[in-house]
Amino acid sequence: RQYFWEAFPSKDLHGSQQESRTTYMFTYLDADERRPSLAQMFDDYLGLLPDYSGAKGTGGEKPKIDEMEVSRALFGFFPSYTDSP
C-alpha cells in the first residue's frame, strides 16, 4: 500500500504558544479482504507520524510518538462503488 501525507501548521487547541501541526495520511484501497484492516492502517499512521508530521522535539530532533501531544485523532473512510447510481 502507498500512503500519502499532508502536514501544515495549525492553531494549538490548548492555547499554548508551542508550534502545532495538522497531519493527514490517506490511501486508496479497494475492499478486498486481503487488504489491511482500518485498525491496522490507523496503527501505521501512529507509527509513522513522528517521521512525517514535521514535529520537532525539545532539542530539534524527531520526537517519539509518546512524546507528542496529540490533541485529537480522527479516522474515517469513504466507500466507493464501481456500479454506483
Backbone as ProteinMPNN parsed JSONL, in Angstrom:
{"seq_chain_A": "RQYFWEAFPSKDLHGSQQESRTTYMFTYLDADERRPSLAQMFDDYLGLLPDYSGAKGTGGEKPKIDEMEVSRALFGFFPSYTDSP", "coords_chain_A": {"N_chain_A": [[0.843, -1.193, 0.0], [0.327, 2.285, -0.519], [0.931, 5.244, 1.124], [-0.207, 8.595, 1.451], [0.732, 11.833, 2.487], [-0.072, 14.827, 4.264], [0.932, 17.739, 5.859], [0.718, 20.561, 7.917], [1.12, 23.824, 9.45], [-0.865, 24.656, 12.345], [-3.385, 26.056, 14.547], [-2.832, 25.897, 18.017], [-4.813, 23.901, 20.027], [-4.861, 23.968, 22.766], [-4.162, 26.412, 23.683], [-1.515, 27.119, 24.101], [1.735, 28.49, 23.268], [3.217, 26.865, 21.719], [4.493, 25.342, 18.732], [2.165, 23.994, 16.506], [0.753, 21.332, 14.568], [-1.208, 20.08, 11.87], [-1.885, 16.954, 10.628], [-2.37, 14.764, 7.959], [-3.011, 11.498, 6.747], [-3.512, 9.477, 3.988], [-4.888, 6.974, 1.785], [-5.566, 4.935, -1.103], [-7.633, 2.242, -1.488], [-9.154, -0.874, -2.402], [-11.974, -2.852, -1.252], [-11.152, -5.428, -0.788], [-10.783, -8.443, 1.021], [-8.191, -9.186, 1.596], [-6.784, -6.926, 2.039], [-5.284, -4.535, 4.35], [-6.726, -4.031, 7.612], [-8.896, -1.367, 8.823], [-8.133, -0.679, 11.384], [-5.45, -1.549, 11.388], [-4.351, 0.215, 9.53], [-4.648, 2.613, 10.947], [-2.939, 2.118, 13.091], [-0.559, 2.044, 11.612], [-0.469, 4.741, 10.849], [-0.065, 6.039, 13.37], [2.416, 4.923, 14.029], [4.047, 5.939, 12.003], [3.761, 8.659, 12.215], [5.657, 10.377, 13.733], [7.76, 10.53, 11.879], [6.654, 11.739, 9.587], [5.216, 14.014, 10.327], [6.564, 16.385, 10.676], [7.079, 17.422, 13.114], [9.062, 18.556, 15.887], [11.297, 17.643, 18.495], [12.266, 18.78, 21.838], [14.968, 19.352, 21.57], [15.165, 19.776, 18.897], [15.147, 17.432, 17.526], [13.639, 14.529, 15.922], [10.615, 13.605, 17.411], [9.557, 10.934, 19.665], [6.604, 8.921, 19.376], [5.217, 8.78, 21.845], [6.038, 11.092, 23.046], [4.804, 13.099, 21.8], [2.206, 15.509, 21.826], [-0.904, 14.802, 21.233], [-3.734, 16.304, 20.086], [-6.177, 15.599, 19.007], [-7.585, 12.833, 17.376], [-8.716, 11.724, 14.321], [-10.42, 9.458, 12.361], [-11.387, 8.066, 9.334], [-13.276, 6.728, 6.561], [-14.016, 6.52, 3.081], [-16.299, 5.001, 1.325], [-16.557, 3.627, -1.954], [-18.037, 2.705, -5.061], [-18.041, 0.559, -7.879], [-20.266, 0.216, -9.421], [-22.113, 2.417, -9.168], [-24.976, 4.59, -8.574]], "CA_chain_A": [[0.0, 0.0, 0.0], [1.047, 3.547, -0.584], [0.295, 6.299, 1.9], [0.04, 9.984, 1.073], [0.748, 12.645, 3.698], [-0.121, 16.284, 4.24], [1.175, 18.307, 7.186], [0.836, 22.016, 7.848], [0.951, 24.477, 10.752], [-2.247, 24.91, 12.761], [-3.51, 26.722, 15.841], [-2.818, 24.982, 19.154], [-6.116, 23.85, 20.681], [-4.702, 24.099, 24.212], [-3.849, 27.797, 23.995], [-0.092, 27.375, 24.337], [2.431, 29.132, 22.162], [4.016, 25.855, 21.027], [4.152, 25.075, 17.34], [1.213, 22.901, 16.316], [0.63, 20.88, 13.184], [-2.273, 19.17, 11.486], [-1.282, 15.965, 9.737], [-3.28, 13.799, 7.359], [-2.477, 10.388, 5.967], [-4.6, 8.807, 3.282], [-4.517, 5.995, 0.774], [-6.662, 4.429, -1.919], [-7.681, 0.783, -1.47], [-10.468, -1.473, -2.568], [-12.436, -3.519, -0.035], [-10.769, -6.834, -0.803], [-10.488, -8.913, 2.382], [-6.741, -9.336, 1.774], [-6.231, -5.614, 2.374], [-5.18, -4.308, 5.799], [-7.927, -3.517, 8.27], [-8.853, 0.05, 9.173], [-7.333, -0.586, 12.618], [-4.035, -1.67, 11.028], [-3.926, 1.47, 8.898], [-4.509, 3.626, 11.987], [-1.676, 1.785, 13.767], [0.507, 2.52, 10.72], [-0.442, 6.198, 10.961], [0.584, 6.413, 14.627], [3.821, 4.539, 13.963], [4.764, 6.772, 11.038], [3.52, 10.076, 12.49], [6.853, 11.17, 14.048], [8.572, 10.729, 10.67], [6.01, 12.529, 8.545], [4.472, 15.179, 10.806], [7.376, 17.596, 10.696], [7.227, 17.864, 14.501], [10.42, 18.546, 16.434], [11.427, 17.516, 19.948], [12.803, 19.97, 22.514], [16.3, 19.627, 21.042], [15.106, 19.862, 17.441], [15.165, 16.087, 16.948], [12.339, 13.896, 15.675], [10.112, 13.071, 18.679], [8.911, 9.63, 19.699], [5.15, 9.113, 19.406], [4.732, 9.026, 23.203], [6.459, 12.436, 23.443], [3.983, 14.055, 21.058], [0.906, 15.813, 22.427], [-1.925, 14.698, 20.195], [-4.948, 16.964, 20.555], [-7.371, 14.884, 18.57], [-7.361, 11.893, 16.27], [-9.931, 11.479, 13.549], [-10.174, 8.398, 11.39], [-12.581, 7.836, 8.536], [-13.094, 6.138, 5.244], [-15.006, 6.914, 2.099], [-16.541, 3.866, 0.424], [-16.954, 3.927, -3.323], [-18.556, 1.53, -5.739], [-17.85, 0.609, -9.324], [-21.577, 0.229, -10.048], [-22.884, 3.363, -8.372], [-26.052, 5.278, -9.325]], "C_chain_A": [[0.877, 1.24, 0.0], [0.261, 4.591, 0.191], [0.703, 7.657, 1.356], [-0.121, 10.82, 2.338], [0.589, 14.12, 3.373], [0.105, 16.748, 5.675], [1.344, 19.811, 7.033], [0.61, 22.609, 9.234], [-0.527, 24.702, 11.064], [-2.241, 25.59, 14.124], [-3.564, 25.662, 16.942], [-4.162, 25.04, 19.878], [-6.039, 24.064, 22.19], [-4.319, 25.514, 24.629], [-2.388, 28.09, 24.269], [0.512, 28.057, 23.116], [3.316, 28.145, 21.387], [3.548, 25.709, 19.585], [3.211, 23.872, 17.274], [1.125, 22.565, 14.842], [-0.618, 20.025, 13.043], [-1.678, 18.238, 10.446], [-2.339, 14.986, 9.263], [-2.483, 12.695, 6.689], [-3.667, 9.748, 5.259], [-4.037, 7.85, 2.247], [-5.759, 5.609, -0.013], [-6.578, 2.91, -1.946], [-9.081, 0.31, -1.831], [-10.806, -2.247, -1.293], [-12.115, -5.012, -0.018], [-10.348, -7.264, 0.603], [-9.001, -9.131, 2.643], [-6.067, -8.016, 2.135], [-6.124, -5.468, 3.889], [-6.492, -3.755, 6.35], [-7.782, -2.016, 8.527], [-8.021, 0.252, 10.44], [-5.839, -0.682, 12.308], [-3.528, -0.386, 10.375], [-3.777, 2.588, 9.934], [-3.249, 3.376, 12.814], [-0.485, 2.241, 12.929], [0.659, 4.033, 10.837], [0.302, 6.63, 12.23], [2.063, 6.065, 14.619], [4.653, 5.43, 13.065], [4.676, 8.267, 11.34], [4.776, 10.87, 12.854], [7.726, 11.448, 12.818], [7.958, 11.741, 9.714], [5.344, 13.809, 9.017], [5.253, 16.485, 10.704], [7.578, 18.131, 12.103], [8.681, 17.733, 14.936], [10.353, 18.396, 17.942], [12.054, 18.768, 20.533], [14.197, 20.335, 22.025], [16.34, 19.715, 19.529], [15.094, 18.51, 16.746], [13.734, 15.584, 16.69], [11.847, 13.295, 16.989], [9.635, 11.626, 18.535], [7.412, 9.869, 19.826], [4.642, 9.407, 20.816], [5.191, 10.37, 23.766], [5.632, 13.514, 22.745], [2.664, 14.273, 21.791], [-0.129, 15.849, 21.308], [-3.211, 15.284, 20.749], [-6.195, 16.174, 20.201], [-6.973, 13.983, 17.415], [-8.699, 11.62, 15.608], [-9.592, 10.458, 12.482], [-11.46, 8.176, 10.631], [-12.246, 7.14, 7.238], [-14.256, 6.548, 4.359], [-15.225, 5.749, 1.141], [-16.919, 4.357, -0.977], [-17.307, 2.616, -4.017], [-18.334, 1.659, -7.237], [-19.179, 0.665, -10.058], [-22.501, 1.158, -9.252], [-23.95, 4.054, -9.226], [-25.581, 6.56, -9.977]], "O_chain_A": [[2.017, 1.225, 0.464], [-0.928, 4.798, -0.055], [1.818, 7.84, 0.866], [-0.998, 10.554, 3.16], [1.055, 14.598, 2.338], [-0.482, 16.194, 6.604], [2.033, 20.277, 6.126], [-0.012, 21.982, 10.091], [-1.337, 24.912, 10.161], [-1.2, 25.682, 14.773], [-4.26, 24.655, 16.811], [-4.597, 26.113, 20.295], [-7.062, 24.319, 22.825], [-4.168, 25.782, 25.821], [-2.051, 29.215, 24.639], [-0.128, 28.178, 22.071], [4.074, 28.548, 20.504], [2.379, 25.921, 19.263], [3.451, 22.853, 17.921], [1.388, 23.403, 13.98], [-1.028, 19.336, 13.977], [-1.04, 18.686, 9.493], [-3.108, 14.447, 10.06], [-1.412, 12.935, 6.133], [-4.707, 9.509, 5.873], [-2.862, 7.914, 1.886], [-6.878, 5.931, 0.385], [-5.57, 2.35, -2.375], [-10.067, 1.008, -1.594], [-10.005, -2.287, -0.36], [-12.758, -5.772, 0.706], [-9.639, -6.531, 1.293], [-8.592, -9.249, 3.798], [-4.892, -8.004, 2.5], [-6.792, -6.187, 4.632], [-7.258, -3.102, 5.642], [-6.682, -1.468, 8.455], [-7.292, 1.236, 10.557], [-5.041, 0.036, 12.911], [-2.406, 0.047, 10.637], [-2.879, 3.422, 9.815], [-2.564, 4.325, 13.197], [0.489, 2.766, 13.469], [1.775, 4.548, 10.916], [1.189, 7.482, 12.175], [2.881, 6.822, 15.142], [5.834, 5.655, 13.33], [5.436, 9.056, 10.78], [4.955, 11.966, 12.323], [8.361, 12.499, 12.737], [8.681, 12.521, 9.094], [4.939, 14.623, 8.188], [4.663, 17.564, 10.653], [8.187, 19.187, 12.277], [9.429, 16.905, 14.418], [9.467, 18.949, 18.592], [12.344, 19.717, 19.803], [14.574, 21.507, 22.06], [17.418, 19.728, 18.935], [15.036, 18.442, 15.519], [12.76, 16.152, 17.185], [12.585, 12.545, 17.628], [9.35, 11.157, 17.433], [6.993, 10.91, 20.331], [3.721, 10.209, 20.973], [4.773, 10.749, 24.86], [5.747, 14.698, 23.062], [2.076, 13.327, 22.317], [-0.208, 16.809, 20.543], [-3.723, 14.817, 21.766], [-7.141, 16.088, 20.984], [-6.131, 14.334, 16.589], [-9.688, 11.321, 16.276], [-8.587, 10.588, 11.783], [-12.528, 8.104, 11.238], [-11.081, 6.987, 6.872], [-15.339, 6.881, 4.84], [-14.418, 5.534, 0.236], [-17.541, 5.409, -1.123], [-16.898, 1.542, -3.576], [-18.43, 2.753, -7.793], [-19.228, 1.115, -11.203], [-23.533, 0.733, -8.733], [-23.839, 4.096, -10.452], [-26.365, 7.242, -10.636]]}, "name": "protein", "num_of_chains": 1, "seq": "RQYFWEAFPSKDLHGSQQESRTTYMFTYLDADERRPSLAQMFDDYLGLLPDYSGAKGTGGEKPKIDEMEVSRALFGFFPSYTDSP"}
